[in-house]
């Protein structure tokens, strides 16, 4: 299960020195509901190697604003140094998400 990331917990999570995948979503967003289960599967598959989390854009607005999130779902991929290396907007398939996760570990 992907961890819930908040504006308050974001900096600590990013400071752990691991690659991070963040899904920006909202409860009312239909496409987000399609992506959510794939994000949870990634969290299980990459546990201990990649931090996989979700930010509810309705409850947390600072981090979405920081990254200019205008459409959801948006998935950001960060390397172990905390640098954003990929941004995917809209519904994605699991194969593409796994490919990007593997790129973080390469």
RAZI-V918031 format. One record per helix or strand of 3 or more residues. SS is the DSSP state (2 for helix, 1 for strand). FROM is the first residue (numbers start at 1). TO is the last residue. Records with the same first field share a line. If there is no record, write none. Layout:
SS=FROM-TO, FROM-TO
This chain:
2=10-14, 30-45, 62-66, 94-105
1=19-25, 50-56, 74-78, 84-89
